[in-house]
Amino acid sequence: GQVIGIASGASGGDLMFHEICQELSIEHRLYLPVPQDQFRNKFVSPGGEEWEKRFTALLKTCPSPPHLAESTDLPVWLTTKKDYSVWQRANLWLIYEALTLGEEITLLALWDGVTTQGSGDTYHMMTVANRHGGFVFPIYTTDLLRVDSASPTS
């Protein structure tokens, strides 16, 4: 069937995901929890100039990406929901967007193996995808680091 990659654009795994999709000619879509400038300031720029360049390049291939909200503040109607954050809301939004594209979803999750309770992080995204019938494929960062440290250096 059709394969479409969906991710946000934070420095690190998100940007690498989009770059790999592009390299493999896989259609990919960028979704941001907040508008581009806010997102860049909070989730790209702290990673450094190289990530900023990569984010700018991504925006050229995915112009005008949709965003979930105008700020990281929850809407008033959600502020009474206990232990709920904009990041949990963003994870749900991405899963629902994926579900509108087809019957099956697969989540490739770059994960450090740390389980948390509802914080809107990778573990939360994995539980949401699983709850909605998605196949969850974790890629453990610890394994990647082990492989990298085993590589010969010049």
N, C-alpha and C positions, 0 to 999 in steps of 0.2 A: 504494500500500500504506500500511500504518500507519507513522506517523512518531512516534518516541519519542526525546526528547533525554536524553542521559546526560552528566553532568559532575560534577566535584567542586565545591567551593564557595569557592575562594580568592578574595581580593579581586582585582578586575580582570576579566579575560575570563571566568572561570568564573561569577561572579555575574551579569555582564551577559548571558551565554548563557541562564541560567535566567530572568532578567527578560524577555528577548526572547521566549523560548518561551511564557512566561505571557501576555505581551501579544498574541501571535499564536494563543493557545489551542492550543498544541502540548503534548502530554503530556511532562513532563520528570521525571527522577528524579535525586536527589542521592545520590552515593556518596562517602564520606569514607575516606581511608586510615587515619585514627586516630579515636578517639571525639571527639564534638562539642567538648568543652571544650579538649582538646589542640589540635584542629584550629583552633579560633577563636584561641587564643593564638599559634599559630605562623604561620598563613596568612591571618588576617583582621585581627586587631587591629593588627599593624604598619602596615597600610594607613590606619588612622585611624578616627575615630568614624563617618564616613559609611558606610564599608564594613561596620562592625560592625552598624549599623542595617539595612543591606541583607541581611546574613547572617541576622539575627534574623527579618526578614520572610520570607526564603526558608524558614527552619525552620518557619514557620507553615503554609506550603503543602506542605512535605515533612517532616512530623514523623518522628522516629525513623529517620533515614537509616541504612542499613547501613554498617558500617565494616570494613575489611580486617583490621586488627590492633589490639592494645591499646596499642602504642607504635611509635615509628619504628625500634626495634631489629628487626633481622631475626631470624626464628626460628633456633634453633641449627642446624637441618638446612640452612639456606641460607648460613650464615656462611662456609663454605669456598668458595662460588661466587665466582670472581675477578671483580672490578669490577662487583659487583651491589649494588643499593641498594633500599631500600623503595619508592623512587619508580618504579623500573623495574617492580617487582612490582605497584605500584598501577596503572600504565599497562596491564599485561597483564590485570589484574583487570577494568578498565573495558572493554577490548576483548572479553574473554570474556563479560562480562555482556551487552554489545551483541549478540554472536553468538548468545546464547541467545534473543534476542527476535525474530530473523528471519534470513533468508538473506543479506541484504545490509546492509552498514554503510557509512555515509558519515561521515568525520571532517572537521568544520569546525575548522581549526586556526589560532588567532590566533598568528601566528609572526613573530619578528623577522628571520628569514632566516639565523640563525646555525646552522650544522651542528655537532653535537657527537657524541661517541662514547659512546653508552649511558648517559648520565647520568640518565635518567628525566625529561627535560624534553620540550618540545613536539616537537623533532626526533625524539626516541626514540619518542614516541607515534605520530608520522607513519609511521615505519619499521615499527612493530609493526602498525599498521592495514593498511599496504600489504602486509606479509608475510601477513596473514590475509585477503587478498582485498578489503579495503575500498577505497572510493574516497576519496582524500585531496584535500581542497579547502583549500589554505592561504590565509589572509587575512593579507596582509603588513601588519604594524604601520607599516612605513615608508610604505606607500601611504596608510594612514589618516591618518598625521601630515601627509603632503603635502596631502591633501584638506582637512584641518582648517586648515592654515596658509593655504590659498588662499581660505578662507571670509572674506567681508567681516565686519568688526567694526562694532558700532554705536557 
